[in-house]
Amino acid sequence: MISELETRSFLTNSDAHSLPKIAREYNKMQVEDISFKEIVKAIKNEDGRKILANYGLDPKLGKYHRTYCDDCEKSIETKEPVEFCPYCGGKNVTFGVFDRIELIKDKKESKSPSKRPPYIYQVPLGFIPGVGGKTIKKLLDTFDTEMNILHKLSEDDIEAVVGKKVAENIVNAREGKMEVHSGGGGVYGKVVSKN
């Protein structure tokens, strides 16, 4: 929705502040070898090198996705950005990323170049209902990485280790079948079952 970005390649990377969050955002690239030169070619779509996909946190789960009222401590999810809180009337609001984009966009429709790779939302295990520290440890001890669990394993494989309900929640999060409540004001969003 911002004209100057229409032709740009996007990369998604984590600014993680803790070890468990390091791989939360990453890119899949087609390159000949691991070198700076090859990565530059992938970014520029040169010589058959390219970015194949971006993986990252659903933006709604971000700590600053929507505008937040510091007075009544609520996220503000209005259609149009607001400078005051519709709940309490306070003017002490912190603009969210979504709302800032709404303010600076110069187009009504989003347009991505045909070469832009998909952005694949992922819900980290720690956000999924019923998945706590012990469950995450058990899953990682069995399946090595969070990415294997989030993207590759069958529901049956997961269920064999942590039970039906947790496996169902992980697969539902993978398939976008969970409800996501937006984060704001430094507080992460939340994932809840739709049932």
KABEL-V464828 format. One line per field, one symbol per residue. burial: # if it has 24 or more other ideal C-beta (glycine too) atoms within 12 Angstrom, else .. A space follows every 50 residues. Layout:
BEGIN
burial->???
END
This chain:
BEGIN
burial->........####..........#####.#.#..........##.....## #.#################....####...##..#.......#######. .#.............##.#############...##..##..#..##.## #.#.#..#..##...#########...#.######..####....
END
